[in-house]
């Protein structure tokens, strides 16, 4: 039995969010934004890439609804749109620890 259109649409939206996070730099940016709003210039310095690359990463995160931007003077500041994404990160860390423990058990 095939997925219904409504159900598929919900999973498509979920996949969009997960895909947006599926990059090392974007994961780092989300972690940094958990500490508070950051301007593009700060994030560019932290990441160590050029501003256009960092802006592209921020655009992906924004299009997925993970972050929002706010212009303040000549600077643009980004913030997390929904802090519960950090719960997902916590879950990821648990999965990583469990996998490491299981691998260590197998290596014995």
VEXVEXRO-987726 format. One record per residue: residue number from 0; residue in three letters; x, y, z of N, C-alpha, C, O, CB in turn. Coordinates in steps of 0.001 Angstrom, whole numbers, always signed. Glycine has a CB too. Example, Ala and Ser with C-alpha at 12.3 -4.5 7.8 and 13.67 -1.06 7.14 Angstrom:
2
node seq = 0, type = ala, npx = +13190, npy = -5690, npz = +7800, capx = +12300, capy = -4500, capz = +7800, cpx = +13200, cpy = -3300, cpz = +7800, opx = +14236, opy = -3319, opz = +8465, cbpx = +11308, cbpy = -4473, cbpz = +9046;
node seq = 1, type = ser, npx = +12850, npy = -2250, npz = +7080, capx = +13670, capy = -1060, capz = +7140, cpx = +12900, cpy = +30, cpz = +7870, opx = +13409, opy = +1138, opz = +8039, cbpx = +14084, cbpy = -598, cbpz = +5725;
# end
This chain:
108
node seq = 0, type = unk, npx = +849, npy = -1179, npz = +0, capx = +0, capy = +0, capz = +0, cpx = +893, cpy = +1240, cpz = +0, opx = +1799, opy = +1345, opz = +826, cbpx = -965, cbpy = -1, cbpz = +1226;
node seq = 1, type = unk, npx = +651, npy = +2163, npz = -901, capx = +1463, capy = +3370, capz = -1053, cpx = +1095, cpy = +4421, cpz = +3, opx = -26, opy = +4470, opz = +510, cbpx = +1286, cbpy = +3955, cbpz = -2466;
node seq = 2, type = unk, npx = +2086, npy = +5249, npz = +306, capx = +1842, capy = +6351, capz = +1232, cpx = +824, cpy = +7317, cpz = +642, opx = +823, opy = +7576, opz = -562, cbpx = +3154, cbpy = +7087, cbpz = +1561;
node seq = 3, type = unk, npx = -27, npy = +7837, npz = +1489, capx = -982, capy = +8852, capz = +1042, cpx = -242, cpy = +10169, cpz = +851, opx = +799, opy = +10402, opz = +1465, cbpx = -2156, cbpy = +9016, cbpz = +2061;
node seq = 4, type = unk, npx = -790, npy = +11028, npz = -6, capx = -145, capy = +12305, capz = -332, cpx = +140, cpy = +13143, cpz = +908, opx = +1218, opy = +13725, opz = +1029, cbpx = -1016, cbpy = +13098, cbpz = -1291;
node seq = 5, type = unk, npx = -816, npy = +13209, npz = +1827, capx = -643, capy = +14015, capz = +3046, cpx = +508, cpy = +13487, cpz = +3902, opx = +1311, opy = +14256, opz = +4431, cbpx = -1944, cbpy = +14028, cbpz = +3869;
node seq = 6, type = unk, npx = +570, npy = +12183, npz = +4027, capx = +1625, capy = +11547, capz = +4825, cpx = +2976, cpy = +11774, cpz = +4158, opx = +3952, opy = +12119, opz = +4824, cbpx = +1351, cbpy = +10025, cbpz = +4999;
node seq = 7, type = unk, npx = +3031, npy = +11581, npz = +2854, capx = +4276, capy = +11799, capz = +2118, cpx = +4733, cpy = +13251, cpz = +2247, opx = +5923, opy = +13512, opz = +2424, cbpx = +4096, cbpy = +11427, cbpz = +635;
node seq = 8, type = unk, npx = +3804, npy = +14186, npz = +2161, capx = +4149, capy = +15609, capz = +2285, cpx = +4771, cpy = +15898, cpz = +3648, opx = +5720, opy = +16675, opz = +3746, cbpx = +2899, cbpy = +16490, cbpz = +2076;
node seq = 9, type = unk, npx = +4242, npy = +15278, npz = +4695, capx = +4795, capy = +15484, capz = +6042, cpx = +6229, cpy = +14953, cpz = +6119, opx = +7103, opy = +15593, opz = +6704, cbpx = +3909, cbpy = +14788, cbpz = +7109;
node seq = 10, type = unk, npx = +6462, npy = +13785, npz = +5527, capx = +7811, capy = +13226, capz = +5536, cpx = +8757, cpy = +14025, cpz = +4638, opx = +9947, opy = +14134, opz = +4935, cbpx = +7778, cbpy = +11765, cbpz = +5091;
node seq = 11, type = unk, npx = +8245, npy = +14574, npz = +3561, capx = +9061, capy = +15438, capz = +2699, cpx = +9554, cpy = +16667, cpz = +3464, opx = +10709, opy = +17070, opz = +3326, cbpx = +8255, cbpy = +15875, cbpz = +1461;
node seq = 12, type = unk, npx = +8673, npy = +17255, npz = +4267, capx = +9055, capy = +18430, capz = +5066, cpx = +10095, cpy = +18038, cpz = +6115, opx = +11058, opy = +18770, opz = +6343, cbpx = +7809, cbpy = +19057, cbpz = +5751;
node seq = 13, type = unk, npx = +9898, npy = +16893, npz = +6744, capx = +10881, capy = +16411, capz = +7727, cpx = +12237, cpy = +16201, cpz = +7060, opx = +13274, opy = +16572, opz = +7609, cbpx = +10399, cbpy = +15092, cbpz = +8385;
node seq = 14, type = unk, npx = +12217, npy = +15605, npz = +5878, capx = +13467, capy = +15350, capz = +5153, cpx = +14168, cpy = +16667, cpz = +4815, opx = +15396, opy = +16741, opz = +4855, cbpx = +13191, cbpy = +14544, cbpz = +3862;
node seq = 15, type = unk, npx = +13407, npy = +17691, npz = +4487, capx = +13996, capy = +18997, capz = +4167, cpx = +14772, cpy = +19549, cpz = +5367, opx = +15869, opy = +20087, opz = +5211, cbpx = +12894, cbpy = +19997, cbpz = +3737;
node seq = 16, type = unk, npx = +14200, npy = +19411, npz = +6549, capx = +14866, capy = +19897, capz = +7764, cpx = +16122, cpy = +19085, cpz = +8035, opx = +17179, opy = +19650, opz = +8318, cbpx = +13914, cbpy = +19827, cbpz = +8978;
node seq = 17, type = unk, npx = +16014, npy = +17759, npz = +7951, capx = +17164, capy = +16900, capz = +8217, cpx = +18266, cpy = +17145, cpz = +7181, opx = +19443, opy = +17212, opz = +7535, cbpx = +16740, cbpy = +15414, cbpz = +8211;
node seq = 18, type = unk, npx = +17895, npy = +17279, npz = +5914, capx = +18881, capy = +17565, capz = +4863, cpx = +19581, cpy = +18894, cpz = +5116, opx = +20781, opy = +19023, opz = +4872, cbpx = +18207, cbpy = +17582, cbpz = +3483;
node seq = 19, type = unk, npx = +18837, npy = +19880, npz = +5603, capx = +19441, capy = +21190, capz = +5878, cpx = +20526, cpy = +21088, cpz = +6935, opx = +21492, opy = +21852, opz = +6908, cbpx = +18373, cbpy = +22187, cbpz = +6327;
node seq = 20, type = unk, npx = +20381, npy = +20165, npz = +7856, capx = +21376, capy = +20003, capz = +8918, cpx = +22497, cpy = +19056, cpz = +8529, opx = +23486, opy = +18941, opz = +9253, cbpx = +20712, cbpy = +19504, cbpz = +10177;
node seq = 21, type = unk, npx = +22364, npy = +18386, npz = +7416, capx = +23305, capy = +17333, capz = +7042, cpx = +24594, cpy = +17876, cpz = +6442, opx = +25013, opy = +17466, opz = +5359, cbpx = +22656, cbpy = +16393, cbpz = +6066;
node seq = 22, type = unk, npx = +25208, npy = +18794, npz = +7155, capx = +26500, capy = +19347, capz = +6729, cpx = +27248, cpy = +19800, cpz = +7978, opx = +26663, opy = +20417, opz = +8868, cbpx = +26315, cbpy = +20542, cbpz = +5711;
node seq = 23, type = unk, npx = +28502, npy = +19503, npz = +8040, capx = +29323, capy = +19825, capz = +9214, cpx = +29228, cpy = +21301, cpz = +9589, opx = +29039, opy = +21634, opz = +10759, cbpx = +30780, cbpy = +19456, cbpz = +8955;
node seq = 24, type = unk, npx = +29356, npy = +22172, npz = +8615, capx = +29329, capy = +23609, capz = +8892, cpx = +27972, cpy = +24035, cpz = +9427, opx = +27902, opy = +24839, opz = +10356, cbpx = +29669, cbpy = +24406, cbpz = +7630;
node seq = 25, type = unk, npx = +26896, npy = +23512, npz = +8859, capx = +25570, capy = +23907, capz = +9325, cpx = +25295, cpy = +23384, cpz = +10732, opx = +24637, opy = +24060, opz = +11524, cbpx = +24499, cbpy = +23402, cbpz = +8362;
node seq = 26, type = unk, npx = +25788, npy = +22192, npz = +11049, capx = +25663, capy = +21685, capz = +12423, cpx = +26405, cpy = +22598, cpz = +13393, opx = +25910, opy = +22902, opz = +14478, cbpx = +26207, cbpy = +20237, cbpz = +12527;
node seq = 27, type = unk, npx = +27592, npy = +23030, npz = +12992, capx = +28375, capy = +23954, capz = +13821, cpx = +27623, cpy = +25270, cpz = +14013, opx = +27560, opy = +25796, opz = +15125, cbpx = +29759, cbpy = +24218, cbpz = +13182;
node seq = 28, type = unk, npx = +27058, npy = +25798, npz = +12937, capx = +26333, capy = +27069, capz = +13022, cpx = +25147, cpy = +26953, cpz = +13985, opx = +24926, opy = +27842, opz = +14807, cbpx = +25842, cbpy = +27506, cbpz = +11622;
node seq = 29, type = unk, npx = +24394, npy = +25870, npz = +13887, capx = +23260, capy = +25676, capz = +14794, cpx = +23742, cpy = +25616, cpz = +16238, opx = +23121, opy = +26205, opz = +17122, cbpx = +22486, cbpy = +24390, cbpz = +14434;
node seq = 30, type = unk, npx = +24840, npy = +24913, npz = +16486, capx = +25413, capy = +24860, capz = +17843, cpx = +25798, cpy = +26254, cpz = +18333, opx = +25536, opy = +26605, opz = +19483, cbpx = +26648, cbpy = +23936, cbpz = +17872;
node seq = 31, type = unk, npx = +26412, npy = +27036, npz = +17472, capx = +26811, capy = +28397, capz = +17855, cpx = +25595, cpy = +29278, cpz = +18122, opx = +25602, opy = +30078, opz = +19057, cbpx = +27680, cbpy = +29027, cbpz = +16760;
node seq = 32, type = unk, npx = +24561, npy = +29138, npz = +17312, capx = +23356, capy = +29944, capz = +17502, cpx = +22606, cpy = +29547, cpz = +18767, opx = +21806, opy = +30327, opz = +19284, cbpx = +22439, cbpy = +29812, cbpz = +16296;
node seq = 33, type = unk, npx = +22859, npy = +28344, npz = +19267, capx = +22260, capy = +27927, capz = +20540, cpx = +22758, cpy = +28805, cpz = +21685, opx = +22087, opy = +28940, opz = +22709, cbpx = +22581, cbpy = +26447, cbpz = +20830;
node seq = 34, type = unk, npx = +23930, npy = +29396, npz = +21509, capx = +24514, capy = +30262, capz = +22533, cpx = +23969, cpy = +31684, cpz = +22447, opx = +24174, opy = +32486, opz = +23358, cbpx = +26032, cbpy = +30281, cbpz = +22403;
node seq = 35, type = unk, npx = +23278, npy = +31997, npz = +21353, capx = +22701, capy = +33323, capz = +21179, cpx = +22857, cpy = +33796, cpz = +19752, opx = +23546, opy = +33162, opz = +18953, cbpx = +23343, cbpy = +34317, cbpz = +22132;
node seq = 36, type = unk, npx = +22214, npy = +34919, npz = +19425, capx = +22289, capy = +35456, capz = +18064, cpx = +23729, cpy = +35759, cpz = +17654, opx = +24552, opy = +36164, opz = +18475, cbpx = +21441, cbpy = +36721, cbpz = +17950;
node seq = 37, type = unk, npx = +24010, npy = +35558, npz = +16384, capx = +25344, capy = +35841, capz = +15831, cpx = +25171, cpy = +36581, cpz = +14512, opx = +24253, opy = +36298, opz = +13743, cbpx = +26174, cbpy = +34521, cbpz = +15625;
node seq = 38, type = unk, npx = +26060, npy = +37526, npz = +14265, capx = +26037, capy = +38190, capz = +12967, cpx = +26806, cpy = +37325, cpz = +11965, opx = +27630, opy = +36490, opz = +12338, cbpx = +26650, cbpy = +39630, cbpz = +13058;
node seq = 39, type = unk, npx = +26514, npy = +37549, npz = +10695, capx = +27160, capy = +36778, capz = +9638, cpx = +28675, cpy = +36908, cpz = +9746, opx = +29403, opy = +35937, opz = +9535, cbpx = +26676, cbpy = +37245, cbpz = +8250;
node seq = 40, type = unk, npx = +29148, npy = +38108, npz = +10075, capx = +30601, capy = +38325, capz = +10169, cpx = +31226, cpy = +37454, cpz = +11260, opx = +32309, opy = +36905, opz = +11060, cbpx = +30903, cbpy = +39808, cbpz = +10450;
node seq = 41, type = unk, npx = +30563, npy = +37321, npz = +12404, capx = +31069, capy = +36453, capz = +13485, cpx = +31121, cpy = +34995, cpz = +13036, opx = +32121, opy = +34304, opz = +13229, cbpx = +30183, cbpy = +36582, cbpz = +14745;
node seq = 42, type = unk, npx = +30020, npy = +34545, npz = +12432, capx = +29950, capy = +33156, capz = +11980, cpx = +30996, cpy = +32871, cpz = +10913, opx = +31588, opy = +31792, opz = +10888, cbpx = +28557, cbpy = +32840, cbpz = +11442;
node seq = 43, type = unk, npx = +31221, npy = +33839, npz = +10033, capx = +32220, capy = +33680, capz = +8978, cpx = +33602, cpy = +33474, cpz = +9588, opx = +34366, opy = +32611, opz = +9153, cbpx = +32224, cbpy = +34906, cbpz = +8041;
node seq = 44, type = unk, npx = +33911, npy = +34278, npz = +10601, capx = +35201, capy = +34153, capz = +11283, cpx = +35322, cpy = +32810, cpz = +11998, opx = +36370, opy = +32165, opz = +11947, cbpx = +35387, cbpy = +35297, cbpz = +12285;
node seq = 45, type = unk, npx = +34244, npy = +32393, npz = +12664, capx = +34259, capy = +31127, capz = +13407, cpx = +34409, cpy = +29925, cpz = +12479, opx = +35158, opy = +28993, opz = +12768, cbpx = +32982, cbpy = +30985, cbpz = +14230;
node seq = 46, type = unk, npx = +33693, npy = +29960, npz = +11370, capx = +33710, capy = +28842, capz = +10423, cpx = +35027, cpy = +28802, cpz = +9662, opx = +35565, opy = +27725, opz = +9403, cbpx = +32534, cbpy = +28947, cbpz = +9439;
node seq = 47, type = unk, npx = +35548, npy = +29973, npz = +9303, capx = +36803, capy = +30033, capz = +8556, cpx = +36623, cpy = +29933, cpz = +7054, opx = +37582, opy = +29665, opz = +6330, cbpx = +37710, cbpy = +28943, cbpz = +9011;
node seq = 48, type = unk, npx = +35405, npy = +30144, npz = +6578, capx = +35130, capy = +30178, capz = +5149, cpx = +34860, cpy = +31615, cpz = +4728, opx = +34819, opy = +32519, opz = +5563, cbpx = +33932, cbpy = +29263, cbpz = +4789;
node seq = 49, type = unk, npx = +34675, npy = +31819, npz = +3429, capx = +34339, capy = +33165, capz = +2970, cpx = +32867, cpy = +33453, cpz = +3265, opx = +32071, opy = +32539, opz = +3482, cbpx = +34635, cbpy = +33322, cbpz = +1451;
node seq = 50, type = unk, npx = +32527, npy = +34726, npz = +3267, capx = +31183, capy = +35157, capz = +3659, cpx = +30093, cpy = +34593, cpz = +2746, opx = +28985, opy = +34313, opz = +3204, cbpx = +31109, cbpy = +36671, cbpz = +3661;
node seq = 51, type = unk, npx = +30401, npy = +34427, npz = +1459, capx = +29375, capy = +33900, capz = +547, cpx = +29040, cpy = +32442, cpz = +872, opx = +27884, opy = +32035, opz = +766, cbpx = +29848, cbpy = +34017, cbpz = -916;
node seq = 52, type = unk, npx = +30039, npy = +31663, npz = +1264, capx = +29805, capy = +30263, capz = +1629, cpx = +28982, cpy = +30180, cpz = +2906, opx = +28035, opy = +29397, opz = +2987, cbpx = +31141, cbpy = +29515, cbpz = +1807;
node seq = 53, type = unk, npx = +29336, npy = +30979, npz = +3896, capx = +28598, capy = +30980, capz = +5163, cpx = +27170, cpy = +31473, cpz = +4930, opx = +26224, opy = +30929, opz = +5499, cbpx = +29315, cbpy = +31869, cbpz = +6220;
node seq = 54, type = unk, npx = +27015, npy = +32480, npz = +4111, capx = +25679, capy = +32992, capz = +3788, cpx = +24832, cpy = +31919, cpz = +3104, opx = +23633, opy = +31817, opz = +3364, cbpx = +25783, cbpy = +34235, cbpz = +2885;
node seq = 55, type = unk, npx = +25439, npy = +31134, npz = +2248, capx = +24722, capy = +30048, capz = +1578, cpx = +24252, cpy = +29017, cpz = +2606, opx = +23120, opy = +28539, opz = +2533, cbpx = +25622, cbpy = +29376, cbpz = +507;
node seq = 56, type = unk, npx = +25122, npy = +28671, npz = +3568, capx = +24733, capy = +27734, capz = +4622, cpx = +23573, cpy = +28304, cpz = +5445, opx = +22623, opy = +27591, opz = +5769, cbpx = +25939, cbpy = +27419, cbpz = +5539;
node seq = 57, type = unk, npx = +23659, npy = +29572, npz = +5772, capx = +22589, capy = +30212, capz = +6546, cpx = +21284, cpy = +30231, cpz = +5762, opx = +20207, opy = +30082, opz = +6339, cbpx = +22987, cbpy = +31642, cbpz = +6933;
node seq = 58, type = unk, npx = +21378, npy = +30411, npz = +4475, capx = +20194, capy = +30412, capz = +3620, cpx = +19511, cpy = +29044, cpz = +3631, opx = +18284, opy = +28960, opz = +3687, cbpx = +20572, cbpy = +30804, cbpz = +2183;
node seq = 59, type = unk, npx = +20297, npy = +27983, npz = +3578, capx = +19744, capy = +26623, capz = +3631, cpx = +19019, cpy = +26418, cpz = +4962, opx = +17907, opy = +25890, opz = +4996, cbpx = +20871, cbpy = +25554, cbpz = +3449;
node seq = 60, type = unk, npx = +19655, npy = +26838, npz = +6056, capx = +19044, capy = +26694, capz = +7377, cpx = +17770, cpy = +27528, cpz = +7494, opx = +16785, opy = +27091, opz = +8088, cbpx = +20038, cbpy = +27099, cbpz = +8468;
node seq = 61, type = unk, npx = +17798, npy = +28724, npz = +6925, capx = +16633, capy = +29607, capz = +6968, cpx = +15484, cpy = +29029, cpz = +6142, opx = +14335, opy = +29044, opz = +6582, cbpx = +17003, cbpy = +31011, cbpz = +6456;
node seq = 62, type = unk, npx = +15788, npy = +28525, npz = +4957, capx = +14747, capy = +27951, capz = +4095, cpx = +14094, cpy = +26717, cpz = +4711, opx = +12951, opy = +26390, opz = +4391, cbpx = +15334, cbpy = +27589, cbpz = +2742;
node seq = 63, type = unk, npx = +14820, npy = +26034, npz = +5594, capx = +14268, capy = +24867, capz = +6282, cpx = +13523, cpy = +25270, cpz = +7559, opx = +12942, opy = +24421, opz = +8235, cbpx = +15387, cbpy = +23875, cbpz = +6617;
node seq = 64, type = unk, npx = +13543, npy = +26560, npz = +7885, capx = +12839, capy = +27044, capz = +9067, cpx = +13596, cpy = +26872, cpz = +10364, opx = +13010, opy = +26982, opz = +11441, cbpx = +11546, cbpy = +26359, cbpz = +9181;
node seq = 65, type = unk, npx = +14895, npy = +26604, npz = +10280, capx = +15694, capy = +26380, capz = +11487, cpx = +16209, cpy = +27670, cpz = +12110, opx = +16397, opy = +27746, opz = +13325, cbpx = +16857, cbpy = +25482, cbpz = +11168;
node seq = 66, type = unk, npx = +16437, npy = +28679, npz = +11286, capx = +16945, capy = +29960, capz = +11781, cpx = +16146, cpy = +31105, cpz = +11159, opx = +15459, opy = +30929, opz = +10152, cbpx = +18461, cbpy = +30114, cbpz = +11463;
node seq = 67, type = unk, npx = +16250, npy = +32264, npz = +11772, capx = +15692, capy = +33477, capz = +11193, cpx = +16730, cpy = +34576, cpz = +11307, opx = +17640, opy = +34507, opz = +12134, cbpx = +14362, cbpy = +33885, cbpz = +11894;
node seq = 68, type = unk, npx = +16583, npy = +35590, npz = +10469, capx = +17544, capy = +36685, capz = +10493, cpx = +16855, cpy = +37991, cpz = +10850, opx = +15651, opy = +38167, opz = +10667, cbpx = +18253, cbpy = +36810, cbpz = +9143;
node seq = 69, type = unk, npx = +17671, npy = +38896, npz = +11366, capx = +17176, capy = +40212, capz = +11760, cpx = +18263, cpy = +41234, cpz = +11436, opx = +19400, opy = +41120, opz = +11893, cbpx = +16789, cbpy = +40250, cbpz = +13286;
node seq = 70, type = unk, npx = +17894, npy = +42217, npz = +10654, capx = +18855, capy = +43250, capz = +10275, cpx = +18947, cpy = +44283, cpz = +11397, opx = +17932, opy = +44784, opz = +11881, cbpx = +18448, cbpy = +43926, cbpz = +8930;
node seq = 71, type = unk, npx = +20173, npy = +44591, npz = +11799, capx = +20435, capy = +45617, capz = +12816, cpx = +21502, cpy = +46537, cpz = +12260, opx = +22688, opy = +46207, opz = +12266, cbpx = +20884, cbpy = +44984, cbpz = +14192;
node seq = 72, type = unk, npx = +21078, npy = +47685, npz = +11783, capx = +22007, capy = +48601, capz = +11129, cpx = +22479, cpy = +47986, cpz = +9827, opx = +21677, opy = +47626, opz = +8966, cbpx = +23208, cbpy = +48929, cbpz = +12046;
node seq = 73, type = unk, npx = +23795, npy = +47870, npz = +9696, capx = +24353, capy = +47277, capz = +8471, cpx = +24645, cpy = +45785, cpz = +8634, opx = +25107, opy = +45138, opz = +7694, cbpx = +25634, cbpy = +48009, cbpz = +8071;
node seq = 74, type = unk, npx = +24379, npy = +45237, npz = +9820, capx = +24657, capy = +43819, capz = +10090, cpx = +23385, cpy = +42994, cpz = +10083, opx = +22298, opy = +43492, opz = +10375, cbpx = +25368, cbpy = +43659, cbpz = +11432;
node seq = 75, type = unk, npx = +23542, npy = +41721, npz = +9743, capx = +22434, capy = +40768, capz = +9803, cpx = +22777, cpy = +39744, cpz = +10876, opx = +23834, opy = +39114, opz = +10842, cbpx = +22181, cbpy = +40076, cbpz = +8406;
node seq = 76, type = unk, npx = +21856, npy = +39588, npz = +11837, capx = +22040, capy = +38636, capz = +12929, cpx = +21109, cpy = +37453, cpz = +12736, opx = +19952, opy = +37612, opz = +12350, cbpx = +21788, cbpy = +39307, cbpz = +14297;
node seq = 77, type = unk, npx = +21629, npy = +36268, npz = +13010, capx = +20849, capy = +35039, capz = +12898, cpx = +20606, cpy = +34460, cpz = +14280, opx = +21451, opy = +34554, opz = +15170, cbpx = +21565, cbpy = +34011, cbpz = +11998;
node seq = 78, type = unk, npx = +19437, npy = +33861, npz = +14441, capx = +19046, capy = +33201, capz = +15688, cpx = +18344, cpy = +31901, cpz = +15354, opx = +17834, opy = +31716, opz = +14249, cbpx = +18129, cbpy = +34115, cbpz = +16550;
node seq = 79, type = unk, npx = +18326, npy = +30993, npz = +16339, capx = +17560, capy = +29754, capz = +16167, cpx = +16075, cpy = +30092, cpz = +16166, opx = +15605, opy = +30887, opz = +16980, cbpx = +17893, cbpy = +28721, cbpz = +17293;
node seq = 80, type = unk, npx = +15360, npy = +29490, npz = +15260, capx = +13923, capy = +29718, capz = +15175, cpx = +13190, cpy = +28862, cpz = +16201, opx = +12162, opy = +29268, opz = +16744, cbpx = +13410, cbpy = +29414, cbpz = +13758;
node seq = 81, type = unk, npx = +13723, npy = +27687, npz = +16456, capx = +13073, capy = +26740, capz = +17355, cpx = +14159, cpy = +25984, cpz = +18123, opx = +14841, opy = +25128, opz = +17558, cbpx = +12145, cbpy = +25752, cbpz = +16566;
node seq = 82, type = unk, npx = +14314, npy = +26296, npz = +19390, capx = +15402, capy = +25740, capz = +20190, cpx = +15285, cpy = +24230, cpz = +20415, opx = +16251, opy = +23591, opz = +20831, cbpx = +15453, cbpy = +26439, cbpz = +21519;
node seq = 83, type = unk, npx = +14132, npy = +23668, npz = +20148, capx = +13961, capy = +22223, capz = +20382, cpx = +14854, cpy = +21395, cpz = +19461, opx = +15024, opy = +20196, opz = +19685, cbpx = +12491, cbpy = +21820, cbpz = +20179;
node seq = 84, type = unk, npx = +15423, npy = +22011, npz = +18435, capx = +16351, capy = +21287, capz = +17564, cpx = +17541, cpy = +20773, cpz = +18390, opx = +18172, opy = +19779, opz = +18032, cbpx = +16843, cbpy = +22204, cbpz = +16399;
node seq = 85, type = unk, npx = +17831, npy = +21458, npz = +19483, capx = +18922, capy = +21041, capz = +20364, cpx = +18612, cpy = +19703, cpz = +21032, opx = +19527, opy = +18944, opz = +21353, cbpx = +19183, cbpy = +22111, cbpz = +21430;
node seq = 86, type = unk, npx = +17319, npy = +19408, npz = +21244, capx = +16923, capy = +18098, capz = +21775, cpx = +17299, cpy = +17006, cpz = +20779, opx = +17719, opy = +15916, opz = +21166, cbpx = +15396, cbpy = +18057, cbpz = +22077;
node seq = 87, type = unk, npx = +17143, npy = +17312, npz = +19495, capx = +17520, capy = +16371, capz = +18447, cpx = +19022, cpy = +16111, cpz = +18510, opx = +19467, opy = +14972, opz = +18366, cbpx = +17115, cbpy = +16910, cbpz = +17052;
node seq = 88, type = unk, npx = +19802, npy = +17174, npz = +18726, capx = +21261, capy = +17020, capz = +18846, cpx = +21609, cpy = +16141, cpz = +20034, opx = +22505, opy = +15302, opz = +19951, cbpx = +21946, cbpy = +18393, cbpz = +18988;
node seq = 89, type = unk, npx = +20909, npy = +16330, npz = +21127, capx = +21131, capy = +15515, capz = +22322, cpx = +20835, cpy = +14044, cpz = +22010, opx = +21561, opy = +13150, opz = +22445, cbpx = +20245, cbpy = +16013, cbpz = +23501;
node seq = 90, type = unk, npx = +19785, npy = +13812, npz = +21270, capx = +19443, capy = +12451, capz = +20862, cpx = +20545, cpy = +11863, cpz = +19970, opx = +20923, opy = +10703, opz = +20133, cbpx = +18084, cbpy = +12436, cbpz = +20121;
node seq = 91, type = unk, npx = +21052, npy = +12656, npz = +19039, capx = +22140, capy = +12201, capz = +18176, cpx = +23347, cpy = +11761, cpz = +18999, opx = +23953, opy = +10725, opz = +18724, cbpx = +22545, cbpy = +13310, cbpz = +17200;
node seq = 92, type = unk, npx = +23688, npy = +12549, npz = +20001, capx = +24831, capy = +12215, capz = +20861, cpx = +24596, cpy = +10886, cpz = +21570, opx = +25529, opy = +10098, opz = +21726, cbpx = +25081, cbpy = +13333, cbpz = +21897;
node seq = 93, type = unk, npx = +23364, npy = +10628, npz = +21999, capx = +23039, capy = +9347, capz = +22643, cpx = +23229, cpy = +8184, cpz = +21675, opx = +23769, opy = +7141, opz = +22044, cbpx = +21593, cbpy = +9360, cbpz = +23171;
node seq = 94, type = unk, npx = +22782, npy = +8371, npz = +20438, capx = +22953, capy = +7328, capz = +19419, cpx = +24438, cpy = +7056, cpz = +19195, opx = +24851, opy = +5900, opz = +19104, cbpx = +22272, cbpy = +7741, cbpz = +18086;
node seq = 95, type = unk, npx = +25237, npy = +8111, npz = +19106, capx = +26677, capy = +7972, capz = +18885, cpx = +27323, cpy = +7195, cpz = +20040, opx = +28144, opy = +6307, opz = +19811, cbpx = +27340, cbpy = +9366, cbpz = +18734;
node seq = 96, type = unk, npx = +26949, npy = +7532, npz = +21274, capx = +27510, capy = +6851, capz = +22443, cpx = +27114, cpy = +5374, cpz = +22479, opx = +27939, opy = +4509, opz = +22773, cbpx = +27050, cbpy = +7543, cbpz = +23728;
node seq = 97, type = unk, npx = +25856, npy = +5099, npz = +22178, capx = +25389, capy = +3704, capz = +22166, cpx = +26142, cpy = +2906, cpz = +21107, opx = +26585, opy = +1785, opz = +21359, cbpx = +23861, cbpy = +3637, cbpz = +21903;
node seq = 98, type = unk, npx = +26282, npy = +3492, npz = +19922, capx = +27010, capy = +2808, capz = +18848, cpx = +28461, cpy = +2557, cpz = +19223, opx = +29001, opy = +1485, opz = +18950, cbpx = +26944, cbpy = +3621, cbpz = +17563;
node seq = 99, type = unk, npx = +29089, npy = +3539, npz = +19843, capx = +30487, capy = +3380, capz = +20261, cpx = +30610, cpy = +2272, cpz = +21293, opx = +31538, opy = +1466, opz = +21246, cbpx = +31042, cbpy = +4698, cbpz = +20831;
node seq = 100, type = unk, npx = +29664, npy = +2239, npz = +22228, capx = +29691, capy = +1198, capz = +23264, cpx = +29519, cpy = -191, cpz = +22650, opx = +30210, opy = -1138, opz = +23026, cbpx = +28589, cbpy = +1453, cbpz = +24311;
node seq = 101, type = unk, npx = +28582, npy = -299, npz = +21694, capx = +28351, capy = -1578, capz = +21038, cpx = +29573, cpy = -2003, cpz = +20226, opx = +29920, opy = -3184, opz = +20214, cbpx = +27116, cbpy = -1497, cbpz = +20136;
node seq = 102, type = unk, npx = +30214, npy = -1085, npz = +19564, capx = +31432, capy = -1391, capz = +18794, cpx = +32542, cpy = -1851, cpz = +19721, opx = +33282, opy = -2780, opz = +19397, cbpx = +31895, cbpy = -160, cbpz = +17984;
node seq = 103, type = unk, npx = +32662, npy = -1199, npz = +20884, capx = +33689, capy = -1585, capz = +21848, cpx = +33432, cpy = -2997, cpz = +22369, opx = +34371, opy = -3767, opz = +22571, cbpx = +33736, cbpy = -584, cbpz = +23017;
node seq = 104, type = unk, npx = +32164, npy = -3337, npz = +22587, capx = +31805, capy = -4677, capz = +23056, cpx = +32172, cpy = -5724, cpz = +21996, opx = +32683, opy = -6797, opz = +22317, cbpx = +30289, cbpy = -4751, cbpz = +23390;
node seq = 105, type = unk, npx = +31902, npy = -5395, npz = +20738, capx = +32219, capy = -6322, capz = +19656, cpx = +33724, cpy = -6534, cpz = +19486, opx = +34170, opy = -7603, opz = +19070, cbpx = +31627, cbpy = -5818, cbpz = +18360;
node seq = 106, type = unk, npx = +34495, npy = -5499, npz = +19813, capx = +35940, capy = -5576, capz = +19656, cpx = +36611, cpy = -6425, cpz = +20739, opx = +37775, opy = -6800, opz = +20593, cbpx = +36524, cbpy = -4187, cbpz = +19668;
node seq = 107, type = unk, npx = +35903, npy = -6728, npz = +21805, capx = +36476, capy = -7514, capz = +22915, cpx = +36669, cpy = -8949, cpz = +22543, opx = +37139, opy = -9741, opz = +23360, cbpx = +35598, cbpy = -7434, cbpz = +24137;
# end
